[in-house]
Amino acid sequence: MKGIIVAVNPNRVIGCKGDIPWHYSEDLKRFKKLTIGNTVIMGRKTWESLPIKPLPERRNIVITSRKIEGVECFKQIKKALAGTVGDVWFIGGAGIYEEALKYADRIDMTLVPDIVNEDDECVYFPEIQKDEWRESSSNKNEENPELMQKIFIRIT
Ligand SMILES: NC(=O)c1ccc[n+]([C@@H]2O[C@H](COP(=O)([O-])OP(=O)(O)OC[C@H]3O[C@@H](n4cnc5c(N)ncnc54)[C@H](OP(=O)(O)O)[C@@H]3O)[C@@H](O)[C@H]2O)c1
């Protein structure tokens, strides 16, 4: 399985000024539950934004043209994927999601209700093509009904 995991607001914002402009512990809990024990692939800026790095109990891979100490780096997603075993989660940001849509077979999306000031250097999740992806479920988060959990499965 290769999955994308993301939290988006109603305008598809995923981050602003290098950070995520909301905080939901229930979403972090879900993120941990799904990713622990697996490989996570992220962009360099997402790596830089992590308060604790590497993310514990996961194989962390950063996609970057730079050399970063203390974490496995690859210049291209394709090269990184070639050496992975088991489930892989693409955890952002925008550049990673954009390309990962080619490789992923599922998208695990948390829809948050927060409206943010989009003048603040925001980045967005790409639009999902309806002829490539089917929404297989859409449920309220069991612990916080403000959050919607959506799963999309690749159809082509
Ligand atoms: N809401 C969420 O679920 C979520 C999840 C993750 C991150 N975020 C937020 O998203 C923001 C960061 O995202 P971002 O889009 O600005 O940056 P990013 O994708 O995390 O990092 C961008 C950098 O990663 C490398 N990169 C990304 N995609 C690549 C590709 N396809 N091929 C090769 N290299 C690639 C490049 O590194 P080099 O410049 O080093 O070559 C690029 O400059 C932050 O605000 C973060 O908090 C939100």
The ligand as an SDF file (V2000), in Angstrom:
LIG
                    3D

 48 52  0  0  0  0  0  0  0  0999 V2000
   -1.8780   19.5890    6.5740 N   0  0  0  0  0  0  0  0  0  0  0  0
   -1.0620   18.5770    6.3950 C   0  0  0  0  0  0  0  0  0  0  0  0
   -1.4810   17.4140    6.4060 O   0  0  0  0  0  0  0  0  0  0  0  0
    0.3910   18.8520    6.1540 C   0  0  0  0  0  0  0  0  0  0  0  0
    1.2800   17.7870    5.9760 C   0  0  0  0  0  0  0  0  0  0  0  0
    2.6260   18.0860    5.7460 C   0  0  0  0  0  0  0  0  0  0  0  0
    3.0490   19.3900    5.6760 C   0  0  0  0  0  0  0  0  0  0  0  0
    2.1480   20.3870    5.8580 N   0  0  0  0  0  0  0  0  0  0  0  0
    2.5700   21.8000    5.7560 C   0  0  0  0  0  0  0  0  0  0  0  0
    3.0000   22.0070    4.4290 O   0  0  0  0  0  0  0  0  0  0  0  0
    4.0290   23.0020    4.4200 C   0  0  0  0  0  0  0  0  0  0  0  0
    5.2750   22.4260    3.7850 C   0  0  0  0  0  0  0  0  0  0  0  0
    4.9530   22.0430    2.4760 O   0  0  0  0  0  0  0  0  0  0  0  0
    5.6860   22.6710    1.2000 P   0  0  0  0  0  0  0  0  0  0  0  0
    4.8690   22.2700    0.0380 O   0  0  0  0  0  0  0  0  0  0  0  0
    5.9350   24.1200    1.4320 O   0  0  0  0  0  0  0  0  0  0  0  0
    7.1040   21.9540    1.2570 O   0  0  0  0  0  0  0  0  0  0  0  0
    7.5540   20.4140    1.2180 P   0  0  0  0  0  0  0  0  0  0  0  0
    6.8980   19.7070    0.0790 O   0  0  0  0  0  0  0  0  0  0  0  0
    7.4640   19.8150    2.5550 O   0  0  0  0  0  0  0  0  0  0  0  0
    9.1120   20.6350    0.9150 O   0  0  0  0  0  0  0  0  0  0  0  0
    9.4930   21.2620   -0.2870 C   0  0  0  0  0  0  0  0  0  0  0  0
   10.8710   20.8030   -0.6260 C   0  0  0  0  0  0  0  0  0  0  0  0
   10.9260   19.3730   -0.6700 O   0  0  0  0  0  0  0  0  0  0  0  0
   11.5930   18.9330   -1.8610 C   0  0  0  0  0  0  0  0  0  0  0  0
   10.5810   18.4060   -2.7720 N   0  0  0  0  0  0  0  0  0  0  0  0
    9.2390   18.4690   -2.6120 C   0  0  0  0  0  0  0  0  0  0  0  0
    8.6100   17.7820   -3.5780 N   0  0  0  0  0  0  0  0  0  0  0  0
    9.5730   17.2900   -4.3720 C   0  0  0  0  0  0  0  0  0  0  0  0
    9.5360   16.4750   -5.5400 C   0  0  0  0  0  0  0  0  0  0  0  0
    8.3820   16.0400   -6.0570 N   0  0  0  0  0  0  0  0  0  0  0  0
   10.7010   16.1550   -6.1160 N   0  0  0  0  0  0  0  0  0  0  0  0
   11.8720   16.5690   -5.5790 C   0  0  0  0  0  0  0  0  0  0  0  0
   11.9850   17.3390   -4.4550 N   0  0  0  0  0  0  0  0  0  0  0  0
   10.8250   17.6860   -3.8670 C   0  0  0  0  0  0  0  0  0  0  0  0
   12.3330   20.1830   -2.3320 C   0  0  0  0  0  0  0  0  0  0  0  0
   13.4760   20.2490   -1.4880 O   0  0  0  0  0  0  0  0  0  0  0  0
   14.8420   21.0500   -1.7670 P   0  0  0  0  0  0  0  0  0  0  0  0
   14.4600   22.4940   -1.9700 O   0  0  0  0  0  0  0  0  0  0  0  0
   15.6330   20.8360   -0.5270 O   0  0  0  0  0  0  0  0  0  0  0  0
   15.4560   20.4210   -2.9910 O   0  0  0  0  0  0  0  0  0  0  0  0
   11.3390   21.2730   -2.0040 C   0  0  0  0  0  0  0  0  0  0  0  0
   11.8860   22.5730   -1.9200 O   0  0  0  0  0  0  0  0  0  0  0  0
    4.2450   23.4030    5.8490 C   0  0  0  0  0  0  0  0  0  0  0  0
    3.4340   24.5320    6.1190 O   0  0  0  0  0  0  0  0  0  0  0  0
    3.7500   22.1880    6.6070 C   0  0  0  0  0  0  0  0  0  0  0  0
    3.3750   22.5150    7.9190 O   0  0  0  0  0  0  0  0  0  0  0  0
    0.8520   20.1490    6.0890 C   0  0  0  0  0  0  0  0  0  0  0  0
  1  2  1  0
  2  3  2  0
  2  4  1  0
  4  5  1  0
  4 48  2  0
  5  6  2  0
  6  7  1  0
  7  8  2  0
  8  9  1  0
  8 48  1  0
  9 10  1  0
  9 46  1  0
 10 11  1  0
 11 12  1  0
 11 44  1  0
 12 13  1  0
 13 14  1  0
 14 15  2  0
 14 16  1  0
 14 17  1  0
 17 18  1  0
 18 19  2  0
 18 20  1  0
 18 21  1  0
 21 22  1  0
 22 23  1  0
 23 24  1  0
 23 42  1  0
 24 25  1  0
 25 26  1  0
 25 36  1  0
 26 27  1  0
 26 35  1  0
 27 28  2  0
 28 29  1  0
 29 30  1  0
 29 35  2  0
 30 31  1  0
 30 32  2  0
 32 33  1  0
 33 34  2  0
 34 35  1  0
 36 37  1  0
 36 42  1  0
 37 38  1  0
 38 39  2  0
 38 40  1  0
 38 41  1  0
 42 43  1  0
 44 45  1  0
 44 46  1  0
 46 47  1  0
M  CHG  2   8   1  16  -1
M  END
$$$$
